[in-house]
């Protein structure tokens, strides 16, 4: 499998970029591309079919930072898997990373085992999702395009399109739904009538 996966490493620090290349090579990956900035990364994406991009969030001397670059890559190649790498794990960085669909968020320095597990997980999740979410099995894609969400402290239900839901997060207080425009705290989910019959 490794020999068939094309990986792009985007990292502005030469030493880190080289060590990631070496780590990937030692793990058996053969199609490895490297870039020190977003400009070079997009040149590679335009020429190669990249399966996975490892993106440094805080790129310097680059037109785009890692998160903006991730959006550009996804616009061009929606199937490319993304793993962010960063030296910072502050809430602002983590929140910004949620703006684009990604498989993992690794804090540098990244060890070989951590890298290996993250990559394997990215592709095993893809295979699992493809097996489960077929049109015949997934009612969301066939029966309806929305759900109703009600915050615990609110008396109204809000109709939310499924495609607008970014992700759900469980907390000790309940479930939080994050959409493109709103956040629903401690929420109750009501499925439309086809689910209830």
N, C-alpha and C positions, 0 to 999 in steps of 0.2 A: 504493500500500500504506500509506504514512504516514497518510493521512487516515482510514483504517479502524482504526488501532491506538490504543487508549486507554491512556495512560501515567499512572501515579500517581508523583509525586515526593514523598517523605517526608523532610524535612530541617528541622532545628530552627533553623539559621542563616538569617536572612532574605536576606542577600546571596547566599549559596550557592544557596538555593532559587530566587531570582529569576534568577540567572545560568544555572541548569540549565533553567528554563522558557524563557528566551531562546534558549539553545542548541538545545533541542528544536524550538522554533518555527522557527528558522533552518534546521533540517534537514528541515523540511516536515511535522512532526507537528502535528496540529491539535487532537486530543482530549487535552489535558494537564490533569491535576488536581494540585493541590498541597496538602500538609498539613504542619503544623509539629510534630505529635505523633501518637502512635498512636491516640488517641481520634478525632481528626478523620479519620485515614486509614481507620479501620474504618467510620466513617459513610459515607465515599465508596464503599468496597468494598461496603457493603450496598445502595447505590443504583445503582452503575454496574458494567458489565462491564469490569473492568480486565484488559488483556492483559499488561501489564508494569508492575512496581513497582520503582522505584529507591529503595532504602532506606538511609538513614544508619544505620550500626550503633550509634553512641553517642548516641541521642536523649536530650536532657535535658528536664525538665519534661514527662515523658511517662509514661503508665502502663506501657508496654512499651519495651524497647530494640528496635533494628532486627531482631535475630535472633528474638526472641520474637514481634515483630509479623509477621515473615515466616511463622512457624509458624501464627499465627492466620489470616493471609491464605490460606495453602495449605489449611488446614482448611476454610475457607469456599469457596475457589475454587481447586481443585487444578491447573487449567490455567494459572493466572497465572504468567508468567515473572518471575524475581527477579534483580535485580542489586544487590549491596551496594556502598555507598560508605562510605569511612572515611578518617580522617586517620591511623589507626594500622594498621600491618601486622605487629603482634606475633603470635607463635605462638598465644597464647591466643585472640585474636580470630579468627585463621584457623581454629583447631580448632573453635571454637564455630560458625562459619559452616557447617561440614560437617554440623551437626545438621539442616539443612533443605536440600532440593534447590534449587540456584540456578544461574544461568547464568554469572555472573562476579562478580569482586571488584575494584572500582576504588579506587585510592588518590587522594584529593583533593589538589589541585584536579584536576578531570576536564576534559580538553580536548574540544573539539567532535569531533575526529576519533576519539578514543578512545571517546567516547560513541556515535558513529555506528556504528563497527565492532562494538562490544559488542552493540548492539541488533540489528544485522543478523545477527550470528553467533547470537544467541539464537533468532531465528526461522528461520534457515536450518538450524540443528541440529534443530529441531523437525520441519521438513519432511523432512529426511534420515532421521531416526529413523522417522517415519511410513511412509516408503517401504520401509525395510529390515525393520522389525520388525512384519510382518503375521503373523497367526496361522499362515498356511500356510508362512511362511519361517522363523519363529523356533522352533527346537526346544525352547528352554527353556519356552515357554508350552504346548507340546503334549505332549512326551514325558516330562518329569520336572519335579519342583519342587525338586530339590536337587543339590548337587555335593559332592565330598569334597575336603577341604583338608588338606594335611600340611605342617607347618613342617619345614624342612630338618633341624633338630636334634631332631626328635621322631619316634619310631617309629610313632605312631598316626595314622590318618586320622580326621578329624572330619567328620561329616555336617552340612552347613550348608544351610539352606533358601535358595533364591535370593532370596526376598523379604527375607531378613535381611541380605543383603550391601548395605552402603551405597555403597562404592566400592572400586576397586582402584588401587594406586599402584605404579608401577615405581620402583625404586631401583637404585643400582649393585650392590646385593647380591642383587637378585631382585625378587619381587613381594610386596607387602603387601596382605592382604585386611582390610578394616575392616567389621565387622558391628555390629549394635546392642549386642552385649554383649562381643565379643572382638576382638582384633587378631591376625592370623596373619602372622608375619614370615618373609621368605625362603621363601615357600610354593611348594608343588607342587600343582597342581590336577588332580584325577582326575575325569573325567566319568563319570556312571552308564552302565550297560551299553547303553542305546539309542543313545548317542553312539559307542560303541566297536564296534558291530556293522557 
